[in-house]
Amino acid sequence: MDAAGIDIQVLSLIAHELQELSPAQSIALAREANDRMAGAVRAHPDRLRAFATLPMSDPVAAAVELQRTVHDLGFVGAMVFGQTNGVFLDDLSVSPVLEAAQDLDVPIYLHPAEPPPAVRDAYFSGLEPAVAQMLATAGWGWHAECGLHVLRLAVNGTFDRYQRLRVIVGHMGENLPFSLARADERLSRLTGFERSVAETIIEQVHITTAAYFTDPPLLCALMVFGADRILFSVDHPFADSMEATAFLRDAPISPGDREKIAHLNAEQLLRL
């Protein structure tokens, strides 16, 4: 952080496997993980914050844990990893978590996750194992699924029911900036909601630069979402912090937009 010029970093746990455990196991491990992250934040209160890990296999318990981590531990939101045992966030069973996030006024960071077995079998079979794994995840698949997950929240009325809910997605918007106009044109005529699909997503979704450090995706994101909806992120330790800050420093954008992306948007959304 010092070498890259990063003042504050938000911690999170890679937790998709934890989300899909039995409720009893998931609840216990989520609480342990959150307490451990809280200890790190207490040790470095001027440098660290944290997103809660939630036991999503039990949405009621997940809502309780979100309330505990925000009220008692000072966490700035939660990180949820894709679908949980095939259940997406637009499913009504997940309502307690969304209600809690909206009431607490904290965002949910929706991170990609491993595809369900049926998707893996259909799309990624017949390939060399290492290639299949990468194509299913960081090489393409989980970006497409995470973008689809956000679209489900729009077209299934979830964002309409929770209009103060804020969702963050990484990787320069998980393919949404490039394809949102097409999705909007095809889907908005079918939903019947007051806002279009694009309006809904741009109003309620923030995106981060995590692990995307080239100019074309950033410029596309700026044109579609605008500078007020983009937050700097590294994806440490899976991406290089020095590369991330150098990219933002040298990006062909205005000084004002650079300041918004670098820190102002995060300060407002996460109340840093």
N, C-alpha and C positions, 0 to 999 in steps of 0.2 A: 504494500500500500504506500509506504513512504517513497520507494523508488519510482513508482508510477504516478505519484501525485494524487492519490486517492485519499480523501479525508475521512469518509464514513463508508463502511461496507455493511450490507444487510446479510446476515447469516441465514442459511436454510439447510434442511436435511434432504438428501435424496431418499424419498419416502414412498415410492409407488408400491413396493413390496409390503411395507408396513400398512398402507391403506387397505390392502386386500387380505390381510390376516383376519382371523376371527375377531369379533368385537372385543373380547376380553384381552386378547394379546395386543391388539392394535391400541386400545386405550392405555394400557400400561406402558407400552413402549413409546407412544407419543408423549405421554406425560414425562417420562424419563428424558427423552430427547429434548423437550422444551426446557426442562429444568437445567439440563446441561448447557444449552445455548444461553439461557438466562445468566448462568454463572460466568460465561465468557463476556457477555455484555456488561455485567457488574464489574468485571475486572478491567474493562476498557470502555467506560461509559462515554468517553468523548470520541471513540472511533467505531464502535460497533452498535448495530441494532439487529433485530431478528424477525423473521416470519415464522409463525407457528406451524408445526406439523400436526395434522388433524387425523383422528381415527375415522376415516370416511366410511368404513364398513358399518358404523353406527352413527348416523347423522345427528341424532339428538346428543350423544356424547361428544361428537365433534363440535357442535355448537357450544356446549358447556366448556370444552377445552379452549375454544377460541375466546370465549368471555374471560376465562381465567388468565390466559396468557396476555390479553390486552389490559385487563384491569389490574392484575397482580404483578405481572412481569414486565409490563410496558412494551410489549411487542407491537409492531407497526402493521400487522396484517397476517395473512396466512398464505402458505404455498400448497396448492393442490396439484397432484400429478395426474392429469388426464382423467379418464374414466376409472371407476372402481368396480372391479368384477362385472364390467359391461354396463355400469350405470353412469350416465353423463350428468353434468350439473343441472341440466334442464329437467331432469326427472323430479316429480313432485316429492319423492321421498327425501330429497336433499334440501328441501325448503328450510328446515331449521338452521342449516349452515348459512344459507343466503340471507335469511332474516337476521341472524346474529351479526353478520358482516355489515349489513345495511344499518342496523341499529347502532352498532359500535362505530360506524363511519370509518371502517378500515377496508382496504382492498383485498381481493383474492388474487394472488399471482397464479395463473393457470399455466403450469409447466407441461410440456409433452411427456408421454410415458410410453412404455412398451405397448405394442398393439395387442388386442385380444387374440387368443389362439386362432379363432376362425379367420381373422384378417391376416394373420401371419401365414396361415396355410394357403389362403387364396392368392396372396400377392407376392409372397417372398419364398415360396418353395421352389425347388429346382435350381437353386443358386448355390455357389460355393458358400459355406457357412459364414465365413467372416464378411463376405460381400453382402449376404442376405441380412445379417445383423445390422450392418451399417446402413444399408438401404432402408431397412425398417425403422431406423431411429434417426440419428443425426444427419445421415446422408440425404434424407428426403422424407421418409414416411411419417415421422412424428410431427414434423412441421405441418404437413398436410392435415393430419388428424387434429392437431390443436386448432388450426384455422377453422376446420369443420366444426369443432366443439363450440367455438365462439359463434359461428353462424347458427348452430342449434339454439343457443341461448337467445338469439334474436328472433328466429322464425317460429320458435315454440312458445313465445310470449314471456319467457323468463325475465328478460330485461324490461319488458313492459310492466310486469308485476312488481319488479324491484327497481324502480327508476332511479333510486339513489345508490344502487349497487355499482361499485367500480371494480373492473377486472383488468389485470395487467397480463400481457403476454410478451414473451421475449423474442429473440431471433428476428428482430426488425419487423415484427408483426405476424410471424408464422404464415407468410405468403398472402396475408389479407390485403396489404396495400396494392399489390399488383392485380389482384382478381376481384376486389370489392365492387367495382363498377359493374362488372358482368353479373356477379351474384345479385346485386341490387336490382338490376334491370330485369332479371329473370324471376326473382323471388318476391319482391315487394308487392307485385300485382296479386300474389296469392295469399298473403298473410292477413290483410284487412286491418292492420294496426295503423294508428294515426301517424306514426313515424315510419319512414322507409327503413329498410334493412341497413343501408349505409348510414343514415342519420342516427339510428339507434346505436350502432357499433362505434361510430366516431364520438358520440356523446358519452358513452359509458366504458370504453376500452382505452387503456393506455398501452403503449408498446415500448419495448426497450431495445437497446442496441446490442444486447448480449450475443457475443461471438460472431457478429456480423460487422466486419471492419473494412468494407469497401464502399465506395461512393454511390454506385447506382442504386442499391437498396435503400440507402439513407435518403437520397434525393426523391425517390419514389414515395417513401414514407412521408416525407415532408410535404409533398404535393397532395397526398391523399388525407393524412391525419393532421398535418400541421405541427408546428414546433411545440405547441402547448401540450401535445399528447405523447411526446417522445421523451424517454428517460435514458440516461447513460447507464450502462451495465457492462460487466466484463464477462461473467460466467466462469470466474475463477473457481477451481483450478483447471477447468477444461479449456480455458482460453487465456491468452497472455495479457496481463494487466498493462504492461508497457505498450504493447501493440494497440490496446484499446484506447488508452489516453492519447497516444500519438495520432491515431486515426481521427479522433474527435478534434484535437488541436489543429490538424491540417485539413480538415474537411472543407470543401468549397461552399461554406454557408456563412450567413451574416454573424457578426459578433453577438447580436441579440439572441439569435436562435441558438448559438453555441452556449450561451449562458443558461438559457432555459433547459436545454438538454443536459448540460453538465451538472446542474444542481438545483436550479430554481423550481423546476417541475417536481422533483423528488421532495424538496423541502415542503412544498405545498401539499402534495398528495399524501406523504408519509408523516407530515408534521415533524420534520427533523429540526 
